[in-house]
Amino acid sequence: MEINGCSSAGRVVVSKTIGRGFEPYRPCKKKGKVANVKAYLLDTYNEMVHKVTWPKWKELQSNTILVVVASVMISLFIFAMDFAFGIQGDADSFWKGLLGNIYGMF
């Protein structure tokens, strides 16, 4: 039977040669930093392999297509708004954008 944990409480040592020291019931075994990193990496691997639900290939493809289409639509919308309301660079062009025409009146 393995008992995890440690105790900070102690008991008085029976031998009189040690002095007034206390001996813990279950001494704490401190892990080094390398052991902590190794435990973290093992836990991460275990979780990624056994506990994470990964999407199926068809689901991954459909979600990727959805993200690409949404990104293209949003970029076209931003381009249209920038073209309609923004200030265009050419001073000779007819359409300078809504703000460019407003600023041109003054």
N, C-alpha and C positions, 0 to 999 in steps of 0.2 A: 504494500500500500504506500503510495507516494503522496506526501503532504506538501502542497505548494505554499509559499509564503514564508515569512520569518517573524520572529518575535523580538520586540525591543525590551520586553520585560526579562528579568533574569532571576536566577536563584543564587543563593549564597554558596560559594564553593566549600565543600566539606573539608578539604585539606587545609591545614593551617599554614602550610609553607607558601601558599600563593598570596596570602594577605587578605585584604578586605575586598578583593575583586569580585565581580559578579560574572557568572557564566550564563549566556542566553539559553533559553529552552531550545530554540531552533536558530542557529546562527544564520544571519543573512549572508548569502553569497553574492557579492557584487559582480556584475558582468562588465566586461570592458566595452569600450566603444565599438570595437570591431565585432564583438558578439551581438551588440544591439543592431548594427548595420546588417549583419548576416541574418538575424531574426526578421528584421524588417523586409529584406529582399525575399526571404522564404515565404513570409506571410503574403507579400504582394503577388508573388508567383502563384501561390495556392489560390488566392482570391481570383486572379485573372483567369486561371485555368478551370477552376471548379465552381466558382460562385457567380461569375459574370455570364449573363445571357447575351450571346452574340447574335446579331441579325442574320437571317438567311440571305443567300445571294440575291434572290429576286427582290426582297425587301430593301436590300442595300442599293440595288440598281434603281428602284423606283424612287427612293429618297434622294439619291444623287441627282436624278433627272429633275425632281421637284426643286432642289436647291439651285441647280443651274438655270432653270427656266425663271425662277423667282429673281435670281441675281441679274439676269439679262433684262427682265421687265423693269426692275427698280433702276438699273443703270440707264435704260432708255427714258424712263420718266424723269430722272434727274437731268439727263441731256436736254430733253424738251423744255423743262423748266428753265434751265440755264440759257438755252437759245432764245426762249421767249422773253424772259425777264432780265437777263444779264446784259452787261455792256460788251458789245462786240469790239474787236480791235481796229477794224478799218474805219477811217474817218470818211472815206468816199462812198461807202456802201449805203444803200437805201435803208436797210433794216439794221439798226444798231442795238436792238433789244429795247424793251419797254423803258428801262431805266436810262439807256443811252439816248433815246428820243426825248425823254423828259429832261435830262441834263442838257441836251442840245438846245432846248428852248431858252435856256438862261444864258 
